[in-house]
Amino acid sequence: MKAIAKKGGGHIGGSLSIADLVAVLYGSVMQYRPEEPKWDGRDYLICSKGHAGPALYSALAIKGFFSMDWLDKLNIGGTNLPGHCDHNRVPGIDMTTGSLGQGLSVAAGVAHGLRVQNRENQKVYCIIGDGELNEGQIWEAAMYASHYGLSNLIAFIDWNKKQIDGLNEKVMKTGDLEEKFQCFGWDSETIKGNDINQINAAITRANKSTSERPYMIVMDTIKGAGVPCIEKIENNHCIGVPASLYDQCMRELLA
């Protein structure tokens, strides 16, 4: 919230809707070394919905990948933290994203590469936006991951039911996502995506699974989750955050 407000606005809705997931991944799940971001033994995280970069940046700063004061220059000219995830500028970011639909393909490629190198103990996690499912490349990647039995790939759909042009149901219906990915040869389940206990339990099930399938966790989320005044904004994909709104957000977060 502070970083986005400092810039005057940004992609707040979809950053907040995955904040709980990001907290669980960096807090108790993934293997990584902040002092060695490119450590060969790390787990990989690809945030295909690159506009949610502020959520990842916040976690990376908290965990010591870079200084917290970098967040003060989010998306400002010359910054180390562009508005979308940037592999070249940001320590700990595994893929530059923002052109939607590409992340799952790269995640599948990384997972396959780890398998070839007998490094399947390393996991590849991929976060996909529900609006991103309009992209055909997502479904090509889904078929690829299933065909090659990439059980070291665990993906998440941020099912917050909105995209930049409005409600998913009006822009492009996605149907039953859990069933759809099962039909594509994945194991899948649906959880409350802003509940850290359910997130942690689902990831544990995925990591303990003995099937030779990739695993999809459909996260039933709220866009703007955790900040009621943001949740109530009808189109909260990318908004301005004036001082008055920021003050209200902080009051609600700290209540």
Beta strands, then each sheet from edge to edge (+ up, - down):
strand 1: 9-10
strand 2: 44-47
strand 3: 124-129
strand 4: 153-159
strand 5: 162-163
strand 6: 166-167
strand 7: 187-192
strand 8: 215-220
strand 9: 239-240
sheet 1: 1+ 9-
sheet 2: 2+ 3+ 4+ 8+ 7+
sheet 3: 5+ 6-
end
